[in-house]
Each structure stands twice: as structure tokens, then as C-alpha cells.
Amino acid sequence: MSDIKDEFGPFDGRIWLNAAHQGPLPRSAVRAAEGAIADKVSPHRIDDADFQRVPQALKSVLAATVGVDPLEIILGNSTTYGLHLLAHGLEWRPGDEIVVVRGEFPATIVPWLWLEERGVTIREITPRRRPLSAEDLAGQLTSKSRLFCSSWVFSFSGEVIDVASLAAVCRSRGVLFVLNGSQGVGARVIDAAAAGVDAVTSCGFKWLCGPYGTGFCWIRPQILQQLGYRQDYWLTQIDQTDLRAGLDLQVRGDLGARRYDVFCTANFFNFVPWAAAVETLLTFGVGRAQVHNDSLVAQLIDQIDQHPRLRIVSPTSPGERSALVHLTHTDASRNRELHDHLGRNGIDAALRANLIRFSPHVYNDAAEIEHVTSSLLRIA
Ligand SMILES: Cc1ncc(COP(=O)(O)O)c(C=O)c1O
């Protein structure tokens, strides 16, 4: 691939710096989506085997983004999908505690909340220093803690947790570690199985540049076996070449992760383009994307830091920062005005918790960052 920038757009002359909200669909995925639509216009083109082939191909590329076995990938429709499986599938006892970190995105918390009806406590811990360190987590877990759920990269602050060290603490205390990877998968390298997490879940429509309504999760096989929640979908259960009718159908228990795939797993309009998008990212390389994005972040930080009235509030040091950069005017009441000014000038950033958030990805370049910072510095 010569220049990955050519694989994206057009952006109508605008600069999209908001992958943390939605990643744009690359052209490869647009072609794939057009193919899927053409197939549906002329359904004779859809082969029976496509119902297996499409999810399998998608699982192969997704598995490579988090370093796990494709057979262990569960296809969903969101980040929430995987958390929901765990919240409803694990066996809970009254008094159990689920630990989350203060400042979390709602998706990391909401799926667990119904468990309060079962006597489970959802406990929010405040790190002594952000991001939460292994030592701090070790001090805040109790004998009741059953599960720790955290974002990998925090949407509202840009901070990144050290997955492996927190996983080691959880492992040593018999606490499950569930990672919300939505703001990292596709933009940062991770080997989830080796890092020691018990599950990772992600949406597909941010850094993985897929359509909205996509997501996946990986659950460590030993934990998957413990799920008491049954999800039996006919197309997963049977071999399509052997369609039979009647009550001689038996529910198979040997399907592993496949059993928990979202229903209508060969979701052609979403999964065909999503697989193409992930393939494009993998061809470029997630490691390369991480380096590329970090150099744009370094440029943003350097240039914004020079302004006396602008302050970066997300982590800035090379080992600690992510591709999410949050900043504020020293008079924070001006942040909305600055954000709107950028928008009127063709620069798409986010305003979250009254902070301006930039999140560059592979299709952005240094010239764009230069344009953004000069536009911002002029009016700040
Ligand atoms: C950390 C994080 N998790 C999850 C989501 C989305 O959750 P879902 O895919 O369940 O809609 C977002 C953003 O929309 C997010 O920033």
C-alpha cells in the first residue's frame, strides 16, 4: 500500500479528527459494501457457503487486531454486546463486587448495573494518581471483588492503562479482568491473551473504521465455558448443507465462541465492508498506525503547548499518551466557541465533558495538524 491516506475520503475538504467518535469507512470497504448491495439486488449471487464464509473471514482479521485465535472471536454489534454476555452469563452471588474506575464511559458501566438487583455491588474506585496503577488497584480490590472492568483508553481523558500489570494483579487476586478496547483496538498494538486479560470487547466503528452497528469480543475459553447464558441460533447450530426439519434437532454444546455470535451472523451489509476495512488497516499495520498517530499527537501537543491560553489536559509524555488529545482554554467557558469555530472552518473535533478532543488516525497527516493548530492558536 503506497499511502493509506489515498484509501480514505473524500472528506469534502474537511479535516476529520474524530476517530474516537466514528472512524471513516475506507474505499476498500465502500467497494465491498457496494458488492454486498449488488448481491442483495441479485440474490442468486449469494451462495449458501457465504453465510459461513463472511463471518469466518471477519473473525480472521479481527483476531489479528488483538492477537487471539479467530475461533475464539465472538461477533457482536457493539462494545456493549460482549459486556452484556458476561453480565448475564457469569454466575453472581449476593455481595460480589464489580470494580470500575471513576471517569468511565457509560458503556463500561451500564451493562453491569442490573446486577444490583442480584445483590452485586458496582463499585467505582478513584485512582490516587491517574492512570490507575497496579499497586493502586491491588490496594483497592477487596475479598468481594469478582470482576474489574476498565477502558483501555479513556474517552474523556485520553489516559491509557497498563493492561498487563493490571491483569497480573487481577490474576493474583482471582478477579476477572474485562477490557473495553473500543478506544484502542485498531490504533494500538495488543496481544490480549498474552497480556492476561480475561475478555476484551470493542466496537468496530471507531479505530477499526467499520460501519456503525459492529463490534466483537474475545472471552478467554476457560471463562467462556462458565457462561450460564444460552444463545442458540439455528444457523450456528446446524450445518447448512444438511437442513432438516423437526424435533430431531439437537442443541450442540461444542461450538465454543461461535455459539455467542450475534444472530444473523452473516450480516452482509455490515460485516463484508467491516472485514475490508480491518484488512486495509492490517495491511498498513496496527503498529505503524500507532506510530503514525503518535507523531501527529506529538505535533499537536508541541504546537498547542506554545499558546499561553491553551492547556492540554490528557497525558502528554510519549509513554503515557494515546491518540486522544484533550485540551481546554484557560477560560473553559470558551471551549464550545473554539470547538464551533473549528467546525465552521472545516475541522471536525469533538467536544466532550467541555473539553476539545482531537483524535487523529491513519488518514490524517502533518499538514492537516499544522492547519488545525494555526486555526486554533489564532483565535484562542
Ligand atoms: C470507551 C467506549 N466504549 C464504548 C463506546 C460505544 O459503546 P457501544 O459500542 O456499546 O455503543 C464508546 C463510544 O461510543 C466508547 O468511547
Ligand as a Chemical Component Dictionary entry (heavy atoms), coordinates in Angstrom:
data_LIG
# 
_chem_comp.id                   LIG 
_chem_comp.type                 NON-POLYMER 
_chem_comp.pdbx_formal_charge   0 
_chem_comp.three_letter_code    LIG 
# 
loop_
_chem_comp_atom.comp_id 
_chem_comp_atom.atom_id 
_chem_comp_atom.alt_atom_id 
_chem_comp_atom.type_symbol 
_chem_comp_atom.charge 
_chem_comp_atom.model_Cartn_x 
_chem_comp_atom.model_Cartn_y 
_chem_comp_atom.model_Cartn_z 
_chem_comp_atom.pdbx_ordinal 
LIG C1 C1 C 0 -14.880 3.688  25.720 1  
LIG C2 C2 C 0 -16.084 3.497  24.857 2  
LIG N1 N1 N 0 -16.752 2.338  24.940 3  
LIG C3 C3 C 0 -17.829 2.100  24.178 4  
LIG C4 C4 C 0 -18.308 3.032  23.294 5  
LIG C5 C5 C 0 -19.502 2.690  22.462 6  
LIG O1 O1 O 0 -20.263 1.636  23.027 7  
LIG P1 P1 P 0 -21.193 0.730  22.113 8  
LIG O2 O2 O 0 -20.323 0.168  21.026 9  
LIG O3 O3 O 0 -21.710 -0.332 23.021 10 
LIG O4 O4 O 0 -22.265 1.621  21.571 11 
LIG C6 C6 C 0 -17.645 4.276  23.205 12 
LIG C7 C7 C 0 -18.070 5.367  22.307 13 
LIG O5 O5 O 0 -19.110 5.475  21.715 14 
LIG C8 C8 C 0 -16.506 4.491  23.992 15 
LIG O6 O6 O 0 -15.823 5.637  23.916 16 
# 
loop_
_chem_comp_bond.comp_id 
_chem_comp_bond.atom_id_1 
_chem_comp_bond.atom_id_2 
_chem_comp_bond.value_order 
_chem_comp_bond.pdbx_ordinal 
LIG C1 C2 SING 1  
LIG C2 N1 SING 2  
LIG C2 C8 DOUB 3  
LIG N1 C3 DOUB 4  
LIG C3 C4 SING 5  
LIG C4 C5 SING 6  
LIG C4 C6 DOUB 7  
LIG C5 O1 SING 8  
LIG O1 P1 SING 9  
LIG P1 O2 DOUB 10 
LIG P1 O3 SING 11 
LIG P1 O4 SING 12 
LIG C6 C7 SING 13 
LIG C6 C8 SING 14 
LIG C7 O5 DOUB 15 
LIG C8 O6 SING 16 
# 
